[in-house]
């Protein structure tokens, strides 16, 4: 009788465990601090950064505003510290510099942080502009010889748009809705594309002046 009762209680405990509510996670961004971002081609520039924390544990340093994709998922740009020490340097603690990185996605429900693969994204020159689950930016080839206007969609391997342009200067792409349209301005040229699930269509330029 005693063993039977223990078995019954064990079944109840296992059943309660199976139907227990999933664990909730706390995702937060820390206080801003100003650091000097270093690149290989320019002087250090002051940039505000803050820590990304999941359940009070540090995950990444980030910069700029987050973009809320869905109620549970957001994306944010990361920054990181790089050891700039030479082999002959005597200070073994390292000579650390700050660098701009790519983008990460953060799931508020699961607490999962994932590095996003944005093709041809160049941290030195690329500025990503987000709309819904689309990211528009100007990227480069691996050798830096070619420049592209790019629209990528989260969760999709195939790019929505990849079109070469003169480069290298490109401002932050501008989004519009109804229809979903993105405009790139770079090297004195302007190009607009209507974005849909299977690609992007180039829109003809229109004169802002009325008929004479």
C-alpha positions as a printed NumPy array, in Angstrom:
array([[  0.   ,   0.   ,   0.   ],
       [  2.813,   2.395,   0.908],
       [  4.743,   1.785,  -2.307],
       [  1.569,   2.206,  -4.323],
       [  0.887,   5.565,  -2.715],
       [  4.465,   6.695,  -3.401],
       [  4.101,   5.662,  -7.019],
       [  0.859,   7.592,  -7.351],
       [  2.471,  10.718,  -5.872],
       [  5.422,  10.357,  -8.222],
       [  3.064,  10.233, -11.199],
       [  1.366,  13.412,  -9.983],
       [  4.712,  15.198,  -9.649],
       [  5.805,  14.143, -13.14 ],
       [  2.479,  15.243, -14.611],
       [  2.72 ,  18.645, -12.912],
       [  6.257,  19.049, -14.253],
       [  5.163,  18.275, -17.807],
       [  2.409,  20.885, -17.688],
       [  4.401,  23.524, -15.817],
       [  4.653,  26.955, -17.396],
       [  7.816,  27.533, -19.451],
       [ 10.565,  29.506, -17.776],
       [ 10.411,  33.233, -18.374],
       [ 13.538,  35.23 , -19.11 ],
       [ 14.485,  38.805, -18.357],
       [ 16.093,  40.741, -21.213],
       [ 17.446,  44.214, -20.474],
       [ 19.81 ,  46.852, -21.8  ],
       [ 22.239,  48.47 , -19.384],
       [ 23.3  ,  52.069, -18.909],
       [ 24.913,  54.033, -21.705],
       [ 28.655,  54.64 , -21.671],
       [ 30.773,  56.462, -24.243],
       [ 33.735,  54.651, -25.808],
       [ 36.115,  55.388, -28.686],
       [ 35.405,  53.193, -31.691],
       [ 38.547,  52.416, -33.709],
       [ 38.739,  51.479, -37.391],
       [ 41.68 ,  50.772, -39.68 ],
       [ 40.988,  53.759, -41.926],
       [ 39.79 ,  56.576, -39.655],
       [ 40.445,  58.324, -36.379],
       [ 38.709,  56.968, -33.253],
       [ 35.143,  58.225, -32.917],
       [ 33.077,  58.496, -29.712],
       [ 30.119,  56.1  , -29.703],
       [ 27.575,  55.333, -26.979],
       [ 27.335,  51.635, -26.064],
       [ 25.376,  49.599, -23.51 ],
       [ 25.334,  46.007, -22.325],
       [ 22.759,  43.425, -23.377],
       [ 21.778,  41.328, -20.36 ],
       [ 19.744,  38.106, -20.269],
       [ 18.696,  36.994, -16.783],
       [ 21.265,  39.492, -15.444],
       [ 24.051,  37.752, -17.391],
       [ 26.12 ,  39.779, -19.872],
       [ 25.72 ,  38.712, -23.52 ],
       [ 26.938,  41.504, -25.831],
       [ 27.858,  45.166, -25.988],
       [ 25.444,  47.027, -28.253],
       [ 25.011,  50.435, -29.842],
       [ 22.148,  52.404, -31.314],
       [ 18.408,  51.796, -30.91 ],
       [ 16.891,  48.335, -31.103],
       [ 14.38 ,  47.431, -33.822],
       [ 11.354,  45.458, -32.643],
       [ 10.565,  42.867, -35.358],
       [  7.754,  41.04 , -33.529],
       [  6.373,  41.195, -29.993],
       [  9.035,  38.748, -28.828],
       [ 11.938,  39.336, -31.262],
       [ 14.145,  42.394, -31.705],
       [ 17.443,  43.126, -33.446],
       [ 20.267,  45.398, -32.331],
       [ 23.785,  46.21 , -33.51 ],
       [ 26.708,  44.858, -31.507],
       [ 30.106,  46.297, -30.657],
       [ 32.997,  44.338, -29.263],
       [ 36.443,  44.684, -27.713],
       [ 39.41 ,  43.462, -29.754],
       [ 42.865,  42.706, -28.38 ],
       [ 45.264,  44.988, -30.299],
       [ 48.423,  43.767, -28.564],
       [ 51.569,  42.859, -30.509],
       [ 53.498,  39.665, -29.681],
       [ 56.385,  41.676, -28.254],
       [ 54.197,  43.868, -26.011],
       [ 55.077,  43.392, -22.354],
       [ 51.635,  44.144, -20.947],
       [ 50.008,  40.695, -20.836],
       [ 46.643,  42.134, -19.815],
       [ 46.133,  43.191, -23.436],
       [ 45.657,  46.415, -25.349],
       [ 41.933,  46.504, -26.025],
       [ 40.145,  48.572, -28.671],
       [ 36.448,  48.932, -29.488],
       [ 35.124,  47.941, -32.924],
       [ 31.713,  48.095, -34.589],
       [ 30.252,  44.675, -35.32 ],
       [ 27.243,  43.234, -37.097],
       [ 23.711,  42.667, -35.806],
       [ 22.204,  40.186, -33.375],
       [ 18.628,  39.012, -32.833],
       [ 17.219,  38.633, -29.329],
       [ 14.228,  36.444, -28.437],
       [ 12.608,  37.842, -25.298],
       [ 10.705,  34.6  , -24.596],
       [ 13.579,  32.11 , -24.858],
       [ 16.412,  34.525, -23.997],
       [ 18.275,  33.313, -27.088],
       [ 20.787,  35.715, -28.675],
       [ 21.906,  34.911, -32.234],
       [ 24.414,  36.515, -34.59 ],
       [ 22.701,  37.588, -37.817],
       [ 24.273,  36.742, -41.154],
       [ 23.815,  39.874, -43.279],
       [ 25.582,  39.11 , -46.589],
       [ 28.228,  41.638, -47.707],
       [ 27.651,  43.725, -44.568],
       [ 30.803,  45.769, -43.922],
       [ 30.944,  47.088, -40.326],
       [ 33.209,  49.934, -41.453],
       [ 30.729,  51.461, -43.932],
       [ 27.383,  49.636, -43.792],
       [ 24.41 ,  51.259, -42.054],
       [ 21.39 ,  48.983, -41.729],
       [ 17.896,  50.444, -41.917],
       [ 15.152,  48.083, -40.678],
       [ 11.492,  47.823, -41.638],
       [  9.397,  44.867, -40.487],
       [ 11.77 ,  41.89 , -40.939],
       [ 13.704,  43.552, -43.788],
       [ 17.168,  45.089, -43.501],
       [ 18.421,  47.523, -46.154],
       [ 22.084,  48.551, -46.32 ],
       [ 25.007,  49.128, -48.663],
       [ 27.565,  46.323, -48.593],
       [ 30.861,  45.369, -50.216],
       [ 32.457,  42.376, -51.886],
       [ 35.048,  40.383, -49.951],
       [ 37.9  ,  42.243, -51.648],
       [ 36.251,  45.645, -51.199],
       [ 36.288,  46.31 , -54.942],
       [ 32.505,  46.237, -55.501],
       [ 29.624,  47.911, -53.703],
       [ 26.044,  46.705, -53.494],
       [ 22.592,  47.924, -52.515],
       [ 21.149,  45.085, -50.453],
       [ 17.844,  44.13 , -48.891],
       [ 17.881,  41.   , -46.717],
       [ 14.957,  39.333, -44.962],
       [ 15.282,  37.558, -41.63 ],
       [ 15.141,  33.791, -41.949],
       [ 15.715,  33.823, -45.717],
       [ 18.995,  32.796, -47.347],
       [ 18.195,  34.372, -50.71 ],
       [ 18.589,  38.142, -50.782],
       [ 15.557,  40.21 , -51.709],
       [ 17.853,  42.696, -53.492],
       [ 21.516,  42.791, -54.473],
       [ 22.427,  45.426, -57.047],
       [ 25.837,  46.918, -57.726],
       [ 26.365,  50.682, -57.505],
       [ 29.31 ,  53.051, -57.932],
       [ 30.093,  53.326, -54.181],
       [ 31.576,  53.729, -51.721],
       [ 29.532,  56.483, -50.035],
       [ 25.994,  55.484, -49.127],
       [ 23.612,  57.101, -46.684],
       [ 21.117,  55.323, -44.465],
       [ 18.431,  53.81 , -46.756],
       [ 14.938,  55.251, -46.292],
       [ 11.804,  53.084, -46.032],
       [  8.213,  53.889, -46.971],
       [  5.031,  51.827, -46.681],
       [  2.059,  51.089, -48.965],
       [  3.727,  49.908, -51.031],
       [  6.846,  48.847, -49.121],
       [  9.561,  50.933, -50.76 ],
       [ 13.218,  51.55 , -49.954],
       [ 15.398,  54.316, -51.389],
       [ 19.195,  54.244, -51.581],
       [ 21.29 ,  57.377, -52.132],
       [ 24.977,  56.871, -52.881],
       [ 27.722,  58.432, -54.998],
       [ 25.271,  61.046, -56.26 ],
       [ 22.795,  58.41 , -57.499],
       [ 19.321,  57.666, -56.15 ],
       [ 17.446,  54.412, -56.625],
       [ 14.097,  53.266, -55.222],
       [ 12.76 ,  49.717, -55.078],
       [  9.348,  48.31 , -54.226],
       [ 10.001,  45.335, -51.941],
       [  7.851,  42.214, -51.869],
       [  8.234,  38.628, -50.699],
       [  9.991,  37.385, -53.836],
       [ 12.241,  40.294, -54.718],
       [ 12.443,  44.031, -55.335],
       [ 11.423,  46.044, -58.407],
       [ 13.296,  49.157, -59.476],
       [ 11.048,  52.205, -59.656],
       [ 11.532,  54.769, -62.45 ],
       [ 12.64 ,  58.218, -61.38 ],
       [  9.94 ,  60.866, -61.398],
       [ 10.399,  64.6  , -61.66 ],
       [  9.388,  66.6  , -58.62 ],
       [  8.5  ,  69.544, -60.844],
       [  5.014,  69.827, -62.291],
       [  4.225,  70.315, -66.01 ],
       [  5.371,  73.571, -67.524]])
